Amino acid sequence: MVRALVLRAAGINCDCETEYAFELFGAKAERVHINRLLENKKTLHDYHILVIPGGFSYGDDIAAGRILANQIRAHLLDDIRAFVEEGKLVIGICNGCQVLVKSGLLPGFNGVAAQTVTLGANDSNKYEDRWVYLKICSGKSEFISGSGTIYLPVAHAEGKFLVDSEETFRRLSENDQIVLRYVDEHGHPASYPYNPNGSIDGIAAICDPTGRILAMMPHPERNIRPENHPRWTREGATERGDGCVFFDNAVNYVRRTFSLAAGDT
């Protein structure tokens, strides 16, 4: 069976919804506290997918995701990199996105762990809790590919995607690592409130060069049922929410890669 480890830490609060989303698509998801993982790092390799969900890890003291990112960088970085080299997947959502970039796991140029991007305070100087349109911009990620737009909610105060140099931005673009961009309902680049935080080039999600690590600020686990859509009663319920694709693709990727049938243990 496909197994997903949903990481827990003080302040993380989207772990239950994320666990449910993976189980909806046939994975066995388990919430594991960071302390338990640090006690036995080998536990990580019992799983196929590592998930760092949203919330406010350690109260976002110092900066959003910074403390958990430092824990990972100091104690788990090599283990996670080996995990990905085994062909396994990592996804960080919202606070998890902040953790992945601040730990240096992304962008992951040339396999080097170094922080060259970050998430800063929103241009609005306030917490943004709204639904946004997102353009699929890359076929590299194992979590989502193709084209078109999807609709997901964001909920963050520090979601502005920033790079340390033009060279970093150039490499992200040329390597096809920009997975999602904020757009308007027509799929066109647009400013606030369509871009809720002022991210450069509207960047909402990036992946590593392998496509197996994804960091995204929007919350796919909050749009997996038709009723999650804020206008489902007015526009009619769709068959499934736009967030489903991330969990469905991840589970199917693992089944193909590790030759697992549904229900395998």
C-alpha positions in Angstrom: 0.0 0.0 0.0 1.1 3.6 -0.7 2.2 5.1 2.7 2.3 8.8 3.4 3.9 10.4 6.4 2.1 13.6 7.4 4.6 15.5 9.6 3.3 17.1 12.8 4.9 19.7 15.0 3.7 22.3 17.5 1.4 24.8 15.6 0.8 22.6 12.5 -3.0 22.5 12.1 -3.8 21.1 8.6 -2.5 17.6 9.3 -5.9 15.9 9.7 -7.3 17.4 6.5 -4.2 16.4 4.6 -4.2 12.9 6.0 -7.9 12.5 4.9 -7.1 13.8 1.4 -4.4 11.1 0.9 -6.6 8.4 2.3 -9.4 9.4 0.0 -7.2 8.4 -2.9 -6.1 5.1 -1.5 -3.0 5.9 0.5 -2.4 4.9 4.1 -1.6 8.2 5.7 -0.2 8.5 9.3 0.5 11.7 11.3 3.9 11.5 12.9 5.4 14.0 15.3 8.7 15.5 14.4 10.2 14.3 17.7 9.3 10.7 16.9 11.0 11.0 13.5 14.1 12.5 15.0 14.3 9.6 17.5 14.3 7.1 14.7 15.1 8.7 11.3 15.0 5.3 9.6 11.2 5.4 10.1 11.1 7.9 7.1 12.1 5.1 4.7 9.0 3.0 5.6 6.9 5.6 3.7 6.6 6.6 0.0 5.4 10.2 0.5 6.6 12.8 3.0 4.1 15.6 3.6 4.7 18.9 5.5 1.2 20.4 5.9 0.0 23.9 6.6 -0.3 25.7 9.9 2.0 27.8 12.0 4.8 25.5 13.1 6.3 26.7 16.4 4.0 29.7 16.2 6.0 31.0 13.2 8.3 32.6 15.7 11.3 34.4 14.0 9.7 33.9 10.6 7.1 31.5 9.1 8.4 28.0 9.0 11.9 29.0 10.0 12.3 26.9 13.2 11.0 23.6 11.6 13.2 24.4 8.6 16.2 24.6 10.9 15.3 21.3 12.5 15.1 19.6 9.2 18.3 21.3 7.9 20.3 20.3 11.0 18.9 16.7 11.5 17.0 15.4 8.5 18.3 17.0 5.4 20.4 14.0 4.3 17.7 11.5 5.1 15.1 13.5 3.0 17.5 13.8 0.1 18.1 10.0 0.2 14.4 9.5 0.4 13.9 11.5 -2.8 16.8 9.7 -4.5 14.9 6.5 -3.9 12.2 7.8 -6.2 9.9 8.9 -3.4 7.9 12.2 -3.1 7.8 15.2 -0.8 5.2 17.9 -0.7 5.1 21.0 1.5 1.8 23.0 1.6 1.7 26.6 2.8 3.8 26.5 6.0 5.3 23.3 4.6 6.2 25.3 1.5 8.0 27.9 3.7 9.8 25.0 5.5 11.0 23.4 2.3 12.5 26.5 0.8 14.0 27.7 4.1 15.6 24.4 4.8 17.4 24.6 1.4 15.7 21.6 -0.1 14.3 23.8 -2.9 15.1 24.9 -5.5 17.7 22.2 -5.3 19.9 23.3 -8.2 22.5 20.6 -9.0 21.4 18.6 -5.9 22.8 21.3 -3.6 20.9 22.3 -0.4 21.1 26.0 -0.3 18.5 28.7 0.4 18.2 30.9 -2.6 14.4 31.6 -2.4 12.1 32.5 0.4 8.5 33.6 1.3 8.2 37.1 2.6 5.4 39.2 4.1 2.5 39.9 1.8 2.4 43.2 0.1 -0.9 43.9 1.7 0.7 43.7 5.1 -2.1 41.5 6.3 -3.1 37.8 6.5 -4.7 36.8 3.2 -7.4 34.2 3.3 -9.0 34.0 -0.1 -9.6 31.8 -3.1 -7.2 32.2 -6.1 -6.9 31.1 -9.7 -3.7 29.2 -10.5 -2.2 28.5 -13.9 -0.4 25.2 -14.4 2.9 26.2 -15.9 5.1 23.0 -15.8 4.9 19.4 -16.7 7.9 18.5 -14.5 6.2 18.0 -11.2 4.9 14.5 -10.4 2.0 16.1 -8.4 0.5 18.0 -11.3 1.0 18.5 -15.0 -0.9 19.5 -18.1 -2.4 23.0 -18.7 -5.3 25.1 -17.7 -6.2 26.8 -14.4 -7.3 25.5 -11.1 -9.0 27.2 -8.1 -7.7 26.8 -4.6 -7.7 28.8 -1.3 -4.7 30.5 0.2 -4.3 31.4 3.9 -1.0 33.1 4.8 0.7 36.2 6.0 4.1 35.4 4.5 3.5 34.1 1.0 5.4 36.5 -1.2 7.8 34.4 -3.3 11.2 36.1 -3.5 14.5 35.1 -5.1 18.0 36.1 -4.1 19.1 37.0 -7.6 18.1 37.3 -11.3 20.2 34.2 -11.9 18.1 32.1 -9.5 14.9 33.3 -11.3 16.4 32.5 -14.6 17.4 29.0 -13.6 13.9 28.3 -12.1 12.4 29.4 -15.4 14.8 27.6 -17.7 14.6 24.4 -15.6 10.8 24.4 -15.8 10.6 24.4 -12.0 7.8 27.0 -11.7 4.8 24.8 -11.3 1.9 27.2 -10.5 1.4 31.0 -11.0 -1.4 33.2 -9.7 -3.6 34.4 -12.5 -7.1 35.9 -13.0 -10.2 33.9 -14.0 -9.1 34.1 -17.6 -5.7 32.7 -17.0 -3.9 36.0 -17.4 -1.2 37.5 -15.1 -2.9 40.0 -12.7 -2.1 42.0 -9.6 -3.8 42.0 -6.2 -6.1 40.4 -5.2 -5.5 37.7 -7.9 -1.9 37.7 -6.8 -2.7 37.7 -3.1 0.8 38.4 -1.8 2.9 40.1 -4.5 5.0 37.1 -5.5 7.4 37.8 -8.3 6.1 36.6 -11.7 3.0 35.4 -9.8 4.9 32.3 -8.5 2.7 30.1 -6.3 4.5 26.7 -6.4 7.9 25.4 -7.4 9.4 21.9 -7.7 13.0 20.5 -7.6 14.8 19.5 -10.7 13.6 15.9 -10.3 9.9 16.9 -10.0 9.6 14.8 -6.9 9.6 17.7 -4.4 6.8 20.2 -4.6 6.4 23.4 -2.5 3.1 25.2 -2.9 1.4 28.1 -1.0 -2.2 27.3 -1.9 -4.1 24.5 0.0 -5.1 21.6 -2.3 -6.5 19.7 0.7 -9.2 22.4 1.2 -10.7 21.8 -2.2 -11.2 18.0 -2.6 -14.9 17.7 -2.3 -17.4 19.4 -4.6 -18.9 21.1 -1.5 -15.6 22.8 -0.7 -16.0 25.2 -3.6 -17.4 28.5 -2.3 -19.9 28.8 -5.2 -21.0 25.2 -5.5 -24.6 25.9 -4.7 -24.8 28.7 -7.3 -22.7 27.2 -10.1 -23.4 23.5 -9.5 -21.1 21.0 -7.8 -18.3 19.5 -9.9 -17.4 15.9 -9.8 -14.5 16.6 -7.5 -12.5 19.6 -6.3 -9.4 21.0 -8.0 -7.1 19.9 -5.2 -7.8 16.2 -5.9 -5.2 16.1 -8.7 -2.3 16.5 -6.3 -3.2 13.5 -4.1 -4.4 11.3 -7.0 -1.2 11.9 -9.0 1.0 11.3 -6.0 -0.6 8.0 -5.1 -0.7 6.8 -8.7 3.0 7.8 -9.2 4.0 5.7 -6.2 2.0 2.7 -7.4 3.6 2.8 -10.8 7.1 3.4 -9.5 7.1 0.8 -6.8 4.7 -1.7 -8.6 2.1 -1.5 -6.0 -1.5 -2.5 -6.6 -4.4 -0.8 -4.8 -4.6 -2.6 -1.4 -1.0 -3.9 -1.4 0.6 -3.8 2.0 
